[in-house]
Amino acid sequence: QGRNIAILYGSQTGTGEEFANRLAKDAQRYGMKALVLDPEECNADDLPQLIDIPNSLVLMCMATYGEGDPTDNAQDFHDWLKQGDTMLTGLRYAVFGLGNKTYEHYNSMGKFVDKRFEELGAERVYELGLGDDDTNIEEDFVTWKEGLWPAVCQRFGLEASMEDGSFRAYSFTKYEDGDLDPKTIYTGEVARLHSYDNQRPPYDAKNPYLAPIQVNRELHNGGDRSSAPTNTGNPLRNCTKSGWWTPDEPSSPSLPTSPPANPPSTIFVSCCLDSRPATTPLPAPQGNFTLFLLAHSLYIHLHNKCDIKQVISSTNRLSVLRIAKKRKPVLRAIRALEVFSGKNSNMKYSSGGRTPQHITIPIITPHILPLKPLTSQAHPNSIHICAVVVKYETKAGYTNLGVATNWLSTKTPGGEPPARAPIYVRKSQFRLPFKVSHPVVMIGPGTGAPFIGFIQDRAYHKEAGKDVGKTILYFGCRKRSEDFIYGDQLDEWWSVLTELNLAFSRDGEKKVYVQHLIAENRDSLWKVIEGHGHIYVCGDARHMARDVHDAIVSIVEEKAGKTHQQAVDFVKGLMNKGRYSADVWS
Ligand SMILES: Cc1cc2nc3c(=O)[nH]c(=O)nc-3n(C[C@H](O)[C@H](O)[C@H](O)COP(=O)(O)O)c2cc1C
């Protein structure tokens, strides 16, 4: 196809994919043509053939998940690199890793791919970039690519062309309801026109299933995170959706971008004015969808002063202005977005009552990132989401509402048509041991996330007469009377729970957290570790997961008579064997 750069991405929630697309756009500026590829959809054995293309280059944006694992779409590519011995001699490459420093296996996938390509004889044209989602991954990426392109140009003897290929021009026309045939109008579908009315499997992030909502329940009982209407705190809710999935599907569902609740009465049509071929094989509806959403939100923002949650980075803001043909309306739109997102508290925005009819849309679209999916627990015939509804005041005095949790919180079961949530299911690495007889220790303060599903699974096997191993739960919250969620279901669980250890951090004089209980129960925990036990930790990565890890290392030190380093290595060994799993976030 006349392209010389292949850009592979390993991405779960879209950041890596977006970075790959941006690199493809950059390439045009240097007279090169890139193709963005999902490794799942290509054959890695073809990689060495790229060497035959003049000035060929492989760029990779690889995210890390779980315990240093690749993303689902890069799993096979990872295995191919790990096991394979296909030489990549002469192939030029550079890697940008996406990760988060609060995880123990920081950017493992990016590091692995970078190292492995070198081992297989490929030539690194630019140093490995490490993006840290805990601080500012956008800045990390921009800094990396600012160094990458000069290095690539130097290697290929190229100069930057004057053409700015990173942006596209679109026309943008507003229609009133009735002007266009409704059958031709996207109303928020991600990929296929009317896919929400006419549901067709297979379901995935771009074609989610609209699951009917059966229950929406407040789990907190008072406290400053109650959902009482007069309270501005964060209510905790549990939404159950049911009757939608076949039991043989894998177990971790996600909630993707939701369709707009009500079809808009104002319709925008965007047309690409550019004759250049697209750098990415995105189907047109995807673009329209983004444009539609953006246009719709801009319209609402500028006139109704609704809220938007996206933040525009300073680097992007500059490029937006640099290429904007109509500076004023664009500047106004950006200011509006910034003010509403609380990013720039000094700016005040007034639309002056005018309609921004001719905003050059594409200069803004790249900066509106897609919503990230929410994850939840799965149960054979229903999906449960347990979430704190996110709501807080920004420094500029605006109220920011978490998109997905606030959307969910308003969904009441029943109704005609019934309230539905768009979902899809993907495989999780965080799984119970294959043998139900093996003991498990679950440590999950806060929402206790997937453990409800784990306990239900153990109870199911017990009822079926199987020899279920010890099932131990460590749960922590603030106060028994307020946020001891699922406390009322204990009776149901006792049939399978061997031990329930509760840490209430604000009930007594002394703050008690799960790691304290773990330290107290060192004898019984060590027995579990010795007896093929599996440990699962779920929740806050920054503090809890580290403290729990340290508490377990101390137990190993004391009980097995090891030095600190030996105990750390022992716990690492458990992790490698899949006997210590963490599903943690920050
Ligand atoms: C559940 C979860 C697990 C993660 N595990 C790791 C990890 O082990 N190491 C790491 O460096 N980053 C980890 N991250 C951070 C992601 O790699 C990072 O947010 C990245 O930007 C996601 O890219 P994507 O949007 O392309 O999927 C994790 C993130 C989540 C949500």
The ligand as an ORCA input file, in Angstrom:
! r2SCAN-3c Opt
* xyz 0 1
  C      -6.720     -2.948     36.029
  C      -5.453     -2.269     35.581
  C      -4.240     -2.914     35.722
  C      -3.037     -2.298     35.327
  N      -1.849     -2.934     35.513
  C      -0.701     -2.306     35.204
  C       0.576     -2.935     35.456
  O       0.692     -4.055     35.944
  N       1.691     -2.247     35.122
  C       1.656     -1.001     34.578
  O       2.715     -0.429     34.310
  N       0.464     -0.380     34.329
  C      -0.696     -0.998     34.628
  N      -1.912     -0.367     34.388
  C      -1.922      0.972     33.779
  C      -2.223      0.934     32.276
  O      -1.252      0.214     31.555
  C      -2.261      2.362     31.753
  O      -3.362      3.019     32.351
  C      -2.338      2.486     30.242
  O      -2.315      3.848     29.887
  C      -3.615      1.868     29.661
  O      -3.536      1.881     28.244
  P      -4.775      1.518     27.279
  O      -5.822      2.596     27.490
  O      -4.212      1.577     25.892
  O      -5.285      0.180     27.606
  C      -3.089     -0.994     34.759
  C      -4.325     -0.355     34.603
  C      -5.491     -0.970     35.000
  C      -6.804     -0.253     34.823
*
